[in-house]
Amino acid sequence: MPIVDHAAAAPDKIATIMAGSGKSLTYGQLNERSIRLSHYLHAVGLRPGDVVALFMENNIRYHEVFWAAVRSGMYVCAVNKFLTAEEVTYILNDSGSKALVTSAGVAAVAEGVLPTLNDCPVRLMVDGTVAGFECYEDEIAKQSAEPMAGEPRGDFMNYSSGTTGRPKGIKRPLSDGPFVDPSMLDGLVQQLYSIGPDTIYLSPAPLYHAAPLGFTAAVHSLGGTNVVMETFDAVESLRLIEKYRVTHSQWVPTMFIRMLKLDEAERAGHDFSSHQIAIHAAAPCPIDVKHQMIDWWGPIIWEYYGGTEINGMTVCNSDQWLAHPGSVGSSILGVLHICDEAGDELPIGETGTIYFERDEMPFQYHGDPEKTEAAKHPKHPLWTKLGDVGYLDEDGFLYLTDRESFMIISGGVNIYPQEIEDCIVMHPKVADVAVFGVPNPDFGEEVKAVVQPAPGIAPSDDLAAEISGYASEHLANYKVPRSIDFEAKLPRLETGKLYKRLLKDRYWGKANSRIV
């Protein structure tokens, strides 16, 4: 059922609650305000296939903009709120966005975008205005609350995180169906996780990321209620599960780690009896962390692996994971293939590049046909990769080992940083860690670790030695970092993505590296 039907059947039912402010939006309000904005977008000249950029913090207006664009047959380009004006401008210009909807919360950056914006004539700001922007609330208040005729269905146009280079827009062909048709994600989350009208879904991550926006939109399509955190806080997350009787939630492994490292008093005393399914993805989860979460919350932890490209997807529930520890599941979308550098398939248990086979090419990188071609298998053009490395077991369960671009080759030996990171992050004095290769005159590369100490822990040579000794107890000698440096905070976003390239480039003489 689309939000139109939920608004008609239960107009006063809460669609979204902002956890910090307590602001809420009913289905009736969500439907009406998205209709009004769709009229505005049409009145100022936008048409199906155009791109609407959405650049703001987690905000009660976020889903109004999303649904207005989707019910207008347009692409929604959600932009990372942490980017600089230069980086935002790049995405707006590259995507060809015709409209920018932003907020007073990011006004300083939004203002900085205007001087170099190529062709984005429609500019709206929520919660206030600055020069160059129209007032969102005033403009939509002037529009009709009656749905437009023939509402075609739009889609996401997300940009990659830029962890290995400039971000690229991921664009899928629009369907020829009406807005009221369910999306593929709607069907998946309903089938896999039983999301429906009784769902209370906690979203602790930023909505600009594909998974939080996609899943919260699916919750709306299926008639549930979203509880959206403005920013993640470990203790507050636990409190919210109890307060709102949360049934479903989605996390990234760094959130699990932060919750597990809370004092016992902060972890205890919360009623989790309503909590049915806790989903996680976006980054690999250390095996010890996953075991501890299942021990704490019970066998309600579900993992999935896939990309914004939606070229394939694996899923693993707690029981499956306990039988296949470390796995990200078996495929429910696309056929998995593990291939060597020549494109030849590898036997079970051998590590190589992960490909998903689909019946048709599911995506393209906007404005970059070379990158689109590079994502395809050299012999099978309908097999595509995300750049990850892993292997399959005899039961068809997939195990990730790392990104292709971060593999370390030392003296001809392949070393996968993820395994080392998963070990070191479990040290009680470590809050976060990044492992990558740095130049070595004899072996080509050697293993480097950059550690963010836990709160209250000062970096020192003794701490480096302690961490190195800990790694030596758990890893083969060639995997142990040859040196350890410290950073007050690693460049990791709330989505769980680590901008490892920013760290790595410093050691390879690229001093001016930026996120994009």
N, C-alpha and C positions, 0 to 999 in steps of 0.2 A: 504494500500500500504506500502511495506517495504521501508527502506531508499535507497535500490538499485534503485527502480523505481523513487523516488524523485530525486536521483542523476542523473539519465538518462534524466528525463524530465526537470529539472531546476538545473543544476550543480552549478550555481553561486548564488543560493538562500541561504540566511544565515540560518544555522541550529541553531547556538548558538552564543550569544554575552555575553562576560563577562562585567558586568555593570561597574566595577571599572576601569579596564585597557582598556576597549574598544576592546580587542582582539576578533576576530570572526572566525568562522569556517563555510565554505559552505557545502552544502550537497555533492558536488563532493569530497571535501577534507575529510569529515567525512567518506564517503563510502570507498574511496581509502585507507586512513590510517588504518581503521579498517580491511580491507582486508589484508594489509601488516602485521599487528600485528597477525592476525589469521594464516598466513603462518609461522610467527616466532614461535608462540606457538606450532604449529604442528611440525616444524623442530626440536625443542628442546625436543620433546617427549610427549607433552601433547595430550590427546585424549578426545573425548566426555565423559562427566560425571566427568571430573577433575574439580578442584576448582581453580579459579584465584582470589587472594586477591587484593583489590584496596584500598590503604591507602594513601590518599592525601587530601589536602584542595580543595575547589572549584576551579577547574582548567580547562582551555580550552581543555586539553587532556582527561578529565574524561570520556566523552561519547565515545571517540575512544576506550578506553579499554573496556568499557561496551559492545559496539556493537561487538568488536572483539571476546570476549568470547561468547556472545549470538549466533553469527553466526558460532561458532565452536562447538556448542552443550555442552558448559561448564557452570558451575555455577559461578556467580559473587558474591564474598563475599566483600561487601563494609564495610570498617572498620572505626569506629569513629575516627576522626582525633585528638580528645582531649585525647585519652587514653595514658597511659604510655607504655614504652617498654614492661614491664612485662605483661600488659593487652593485648597489641597487640599480643605478642607471644602466649599467651593463646589461642586467637581466631585462629591464623594461625595454630597452632598445633592441636587444637581441630577439626577444619574444614578439616584438611588434605590438605591444600592449596599446590599446586605444583608450583605456580608462585606468586610472589609479585611484583606489580607495584606501585611505590611510587614516591615521588617528593623531590626536593631539599628543598622545603618549610617545610618538616617534617623530614629532613635528620637526625637530632640529635636523634630523637626517632627511626627512621628506623635503624640506626647504632646499637642502643642498643638492637634491636631485634635479630641480627645475632648470638650472642654466644649461645643462647638457642633455636634456631630454629631447629626443628627435621628433616624434610624432605621437604624442599622447595628449590629445586635447581635453579629455574629460578628467577632472581632478576633484575628488571629494575628500573631505576630512570629517571624521567622527569626533565628538566631544569637544568641539572648538574649531577655530580656523586660524590660519596664517595666510599671508599674502600669497596669491597664486592658487588657492583652493576655495571651492565652494563648500557651504555648510551641508553636510550629508542630511541631517535631520530636516532642515528647511526644504531641501530640494525634493525629498521623497514625500514629504507631507503634501505637496502640490499635486501629486499624481493619483490616478485612479486606483481603487482597491479591487477592481474587477479584473480577473485574469485576462491576459492577452489571448487572442485567438491563435490556435495552432502552436502551442508551446513545444518546440523541439528540444531534445535533451542534449545538454552540453557535457563537458568532461573536465578533468584535471589537465593542467599542463605544468607539471612540477619540474624543477631544475635539480640536477644532481648536486650533491653536497660540495663539490669542488675539492674533494680530499686529494685528488691526484692531478688536478689541472683546473682550467676554467670550467665552471659549471655549464652543463648543456641542457636545454629544454627537452623533455621527453614527451613526445606528442603521439597520440593515438588517433586513428580516424574516428570521426564522430559517427554515431549510429544514425540510422535514418528514422529511428523510433521517436515517439513522443516523450515528453518529460516524465509522464506518469509511469513509464516502463521502469522496472527495477534494474539496477546496475548489477554487473557480475559480482561485485563485492557484497552487495545486499544479500544475494543468494548464498554466498560462501559463509558469511558470518552467521546467517540464520541456520544453515545446515550444520556447521561445525560447532558453534558455540551456543546455539539455542537462544540467540538474542531476539527479543520481541517486545511487546507492549509492557511487560512487567520488569524489563531490564532497567537497572540503575547502573550507569556506566561511568566509572571514574577515569578521567583523562588527565594525567599529571604532566604531560609533555606539551611543548609548543605546537599550536595548531598549524603553523606554516609547514610542518613536516607532513609527508604524504600519509603515513599511517594514522596519526591522531586525527587529521582532517577527514580521511577516508572512513575510518571506523566511526567517528562521531556522526558523520553524515549518514552512514548506514543505520546507526541507532535511530536517527530521526526517521529514516524511511520505514523502519520497522516499528515505530511508535513508542520507543523507550525514552528515558530521560538521561541526559548527559550532565555530569558534574565535572566542570572544567576548572582545574587549578590555574591560577595566574602564573605561578612559578612552582616548581617542585620543592617540597620540603619533606624530609623523611618522616619526622614525627607527625606533622600535619596530615600526611597521607594516611597514616594508620588511624588517626582520629576521624578522618572523613569517611573511611570505610564503615566505621561504627555509626557515626552521626546520620549518614544518609542511607544506611542499610544497603550498601553497594553490593550488587550481584556480580558485576563484571568489571575488569580493569585491564589496563595495558601498560607495560613498563619496558624499560631498557635495563640491561645488566648493571650499569653503574648505579641505578636506583636501588636495585637489590643489594648491592654491596654497601651503599650508604645506610640502608635500613638495618642490615645485619651487623654493622659496626656501631649501632646505637648502644648506649648503656642498657643493661638488662631492664632497669626500671622504666626506661622509655619504650621498650618493646613490649613490656608486659601490661596486662590489664585491659586490653582492647577486645571487644566482642566482634569476632570475624564470622559469626555463624551465618550471616547472609551471603557471604562471599563464595560464589560458585565456581568462577573461572577467572584466573589471572593469566593474561596473555603476555608474552614477551617476544621481542625481535630486535632488529636494527643493528645489533652488534653481537659477536659471539659471547656466550655466557660460560665462565669457568665452571668446570665440573663440580668442584667443591661448593661453589656458590649455589648452584642448582640443587645439590643435595640438601644444603642447609635450608633453602627456601621451601622445599617439599617437606622436610621435617617440621618446619615452623607452621606453614599454612596448610599442609596436607596435600594430597595428590590432585590439586586443582590447577597446577601450573601447565600451561600450554605454550609451546614454542612454534613459531613458523619462520621460514626463510623465504625471501623473495625480494625483488626490487621494485622501485617505482615503475620500471618498464613493464611489469606484469607479464614477463615472458615465461614464468613458471613459478611454482610455489610448493614448498614442502611443509608438512605439519606433523607435530609430535605431541601427544598428551603425556601426562606424568608416568602412567604405567608403561607406555611404549619407551619413554626415555630411560626409565629405570632398567628396562631390559636391554637398552642400547645406549648406555651412558655416554654423553658427549655428542650424540647425534642431534641434528636439526630436523629429523623426521624423514618420512617417505613422501614421494611426490603425489600431489592431488591435482596438479595442473602442469601439463607438459611431461614429456618422457626425459629422464635424466641420462646423460652420457658424460663419462669422464675420459678426457683425451689428452694425449701428449702434445708437444709443440708442433708436430707435423699434422696433427688432427686425427691421428689413429686412436681408436678406443683402447683403453687400458683394462687389464683384468681387475676383478674384484680385489679391493684392498690397496690398490696402487693409486698414488696421488697424482692428480693432473687438473687441468682446467675443467670447470663445471659448465656444461651446456644443457639447455632445455630445448627439447624438440616440440614445436607446435605445428598446427596445420597451416598456419599463415604467419607472415611477419607481423608481430603484435605491436610494434612501435617503430618510431624513427627518432633520431636526435635532430632536433630542429636546426636547420641551417648548416648541418654538418654531415653530408652524405658519406664522407670518409670515415667518420667515427661510427656511423650506422653500419657501414660495410665491415669495419673492423670488429664489430660485435658478432658478426656471423662466422660460423664454422667455415674453414677453407674449402670443404668438400660438400657440405650440406647447408645451403643458404637458409633453411628454416630451423636450424639449430643456432641458438644465440647464447651469448655469455654475458655475465655481469662483471667479469674480471676476478672472480673468486676461484680459489684452489681447494680441492677436497678429494674425498674418495667415498666409495660405496661399500657397504658390507654385504654379506650373502643374502640378507633379507631385504635389500634395496633401500636401506637407511643411509642418509647422506651425512658425512662428517666434514666440517669446514676446517681447513688448516690455515689459510690466510688469503690475503689479496695477492694477485700476481705481482703487482708493482712493489710490494714490500718484502717479498722473499729475499733472504740474504744468501749469497753464494760465497762461501769462504773456503778457499782451497779446493774448489770443485764440489763442495758439499752443500746441498740445499738445506737451509735452516729456516723454519717458519716461526716468525716472531710471536704469533698468537699463543703458542704453547708456553713460551717463556713468560709472556705477560700474565697468562692465567696463573702461573706459579707465583710470581713475585707479588701480584696484587693481594694474595692471601696473607702476606706478612702483616702483622698487626700494626707496624709503624708506617705502612704504605697506604696512601689514599688513592693513588692512581699511578699508572706506569705506561710508558711507551718504549717499545723495543724496535730497533731498526739497524741496518748495516751502515758502517762508516768506513772510510778508506783505510786499507792496510797495505803497505808496500809489498809484503810477501804473499799474502793470501787473497788480495783483491778487496775483501771486506772483512770486518770483524764485528762482533755483536756489541752494540751500545744500548744501555738502558738509561732513560731519563725518568726520574721518580719525583712524584709529588708527595712529600711527607704527610703523614696523618696530622690532624690538628694538634698543636702543642709539641710537635716533634721538630727539633732543629736539624738541618742538614749538617753532616760532618763526615770526615773520613772514616770514623768508627762506624757510623750508620751505613756507609757504603760497604764497608767490610762485612758488617752483619748481614746485609741483604745478599751480598755475593755468597757468603757462607750458606745462607738459607737456600739459595738457588742451587748450590753445589750438592746439597742433600737430596734434591728432588730431580735434578736434570743431569744429562750426560755432560761431560766436561766441555765439549765443543759448543754446547748451547749456553753455557754460563756467560753472562756479559763480561767482556774484558775490561770495561770501565762503566762507572755509574755517575751520572751528573744529576743535579737536583734543580727543579723549577718550583716556584711557589704555587703555580697553577698550570696544568696542562691545557692546551687549546682544544678542549672537548665541549661540544654543544650539549644542550639539554636533551637532544635527540639521541645521545649516546655516541654520536660520530666523533671520532678523534681526528683532528687535522694533523696527522703524523707528518705529512709532507713539510709543514712549516718548521717542525723540529729537524727533520732529516736534512733539509736543504742547507741549514746553517753549517752542517759538518761537511757539506760538499761544495762550499764556496759560493752558495747562492744567498747572499746576505739580504737581498731585497725581495725575497719571496713574500707573497701575499696569499690570502685564502683563494682569491680568484685570479 
